[in-house]
Each structure stands twice: as structure tokens, then as C-alpha cells.
Amino acid sequence: MKADLNPGGGDGPKREDLRSFLRHWVVPGPPPEIEEGLRRTFRRRRANGRPALWIPLATAAALALLAVWRIGMKDRPVAPAPAERTVAVATPAPPAPAAVEPAPPPSAPAPGRPYAAVSAARPSRRPTPAPPEAEIVVEPGQAQGLAELGRRLRDVLQGVPGTTVPRVETLSAAAATSPIPAVGATDVPVYGAEWEAVAGEWPFVQQSVPTSGR
Amino acid sequence: MSADPRLRSDEELLRATAGGDEGAFLEIYRRYRERVYRFAYRMTGSADAARDVTHTCFASLLEAPFRYDGRRAGLGTYLCAAARNQSLRHASRAWRERPAGTSADLRPAKGPGPLERVLEDERAWIVRKALSNLAPLHREVLILAEYEELDLATIAEIVGAEVGAVKVRLHRARRKLRSALEVHVRSGALAVE
């Protein structure tokens, strides 16, 4: 001890005397039952900890069994799908109602039929229809020029292998209905009457109000 | 790592204990059981309480080993701090539940024996009585300093106080104990050896 433990004064025995008095109280050693109790506590905790080790082992075993089962199901031969059903689904045009076999609900497979066969017999995705050909509508005078340009381009590119040249057809203006409406120069626009009603007025302009008298 | 548990460090023994090595755990107990039990006995004044406190302290190494941080203090200091907390808890509980009169453990041992044995028991009883009358904060620093002979820094670590506060508590504890023993010194019950 490095503290000042001997303050002096007359309030009792000195530090060394105090120590000798304190030595009168001798405490016996710990009884052996403490060690026995701790030994039991240790073994009980170790025994309680063992099931925790089995949990991941059991989980891993279950996952391994599941994986083996899935692999076994994949290797099983799949029953061929009924031909009439595949044809009926793949046809873009809707078949006649009498020729179509009623399809079972997807969540309820037919009894006695394996799951893989039911999955294989499901109708495939409907093919996406091809986009329509682009149609360019031009004025009759421009169509002649474009047709001439197309013919020259075809003559140039015909010698290059692997290239396709767009087909150019010239239609008469009367043969096809033009999507551009014919509008006369003297026709009054639809909004003309409304505009005439407000033609002499200025639009509303918001002006700031002065806040001081200056 | 050595096979003999007595040659292994505390950290190695703790790791082995966490791994389920019963021998390592018992080696930790054998290293520190004397200090923990004696301190708990002197703090509580009861052998039964000291037994419970000692068991709880060492069992805490199994229940919550993460509480011990080897970078802060040694394992002996940690166990003494745990014993101190358990003893204070036990003392407050015993104070509420104690009947009128003194505890049975504070009475001097009775029975036939040589005269010197009787006198020694009486002296021990006087010291125990004087120590038990000290405030717990004074009693713990006095026990740790005088009986366990720990330095101020270790005592401060155990009781969770500054070194200066430990110094002050120790000074006051000594003064009070001297005052309590002065009567017995004058009466001749206690004599300087």
C-alpha cells in the first residue's frame, strides 16, 4: 500500500497494530461443496448446450434429402403431352369450341397423373404477332420521286450480298384512303368563334400592389 | 497450448472453458477460490453467504463469459468485483430480512477447548464485529487492502471508484476501526503482539 495509512493522532492503535488485530480473524478456506456445485453447473450447462449443436446438423440433413429428392424427380421420364392440346394452343386463331378439350385448373392436377407430366402438358406461351409493315404516306408528287429513288437504290444494292432492299410501291391517291384529312383553305378553324369573342381583350396581367405610400 | 491446466494462462483457460473443457474451468476456480471466498466471507460475515457468492461469481463465467474483458483487468480483479457486487446485494438483503440481534456467524465459537483457543475466538469475534459495523464502502476497501494486500489501483478497479476516493475511504475506515477497537485494547481483550 502506498497510501498514507498512518495519519498519527491519538484515535486508536497505529497501522501495524491495527494489522495485527485484523490478523486475529482467520477465515477458513472454501468448502469443497462449492467445487462440486460448480462442477454440476458446468455439466448441466454443457448438457443443455448439446441440442443446440444438433439443430444445424438436422437442418443440413433435411436440406440434403430435399435436394436428392428434387434431383430424382428431374430424372424421371416425362409423359408426352397430348398432341391436340399443343396444337390448339399454338394456333393463333381461336379453335372451334367443340374441338377444344377443357383444360384442368392449374392448381388441381388430374388424379393419377404425375406432376411433371402435367407441367409438360401445360400450353406454351402464345407467340407474339409480328409487327405490321411500316407504311409511309407521302404526297402524290413526292411519291413519284421516292419511287424513282428506290429503284436506283435497288439497282445499286442488288450486287451486294446479304442486303435487303425495301420494296417500294406507288399507290394512286384515289386508291387508298389517306389518313390526312382534306382541309380547305377557307374553312374556319374550330376555335375561331371562341377566339373572335375575346380578340379585343388583353390577357389578365397580375400587377403588384404597392405596400408603401412612396 | 500446454496440456497441464496449471501452466495455461487465464485467457487460454477461459477459451477452453467456453469450448467445454471442465478441467480448465476447475483450474480457474482453484486459482481464485481463496481470494473470492475470503473476501465474500469478510464482507458478508457469513459462511453460507460466502459460499453462495463464490458459486455465483464463478458460475457467471459460464452464464455470461462476455462480461469479462481481459483488456480492462485481470481475471482475479474481475472475480473480486463480482464478489463485491454480490456481497453488497446479499448484505442489503440480509439487512432487510435480519431478525433482532446479531447473526449466528458473529457469535464467538463455543465449546470445550484450550484457553488460548477461547481467547483467540474472542479476539476474532471482536474484529469481526468491528468490521461488520463499518459502512460497506469502508469495509470493502479495508478488507482488500489489509487482508488481500491489493494496491490502490486494483482496489479502485474492483470497487469502481477513483484512486483518490479509495484513499479517502481507506483513511476513514482505518480511523473508525481504530476507534472501535480502542475500547478493547484498553480493556486488555486485544493486545499488540
Interface residues (C-beta under 8 A of the other chain):
Chain A: M1 K2 A3 D4 L5 P7 D11 G12 P13 R15 D17 L18 R19 S20 F21 L22 H24 W25 V26 V27 P28 G29 P30 P31 E33 I34 E35 G37 L38 R39 T41 F42 R43 R45 R46 G49
Chain B: G20 E22 F25 L26 Y29 R33 E34 V36 Y37 R38 Y41 R42 A47 A50 R51 T54 H55 F58 A59 L62 E63 E120 R123 A124 I126 V127 R128 L131 A145 E146 Y147 E149 D151 L152 V166 K167 L170 H171 R174 R175 L177 R178 S179 L181 E182 V185 L190 V192 E193
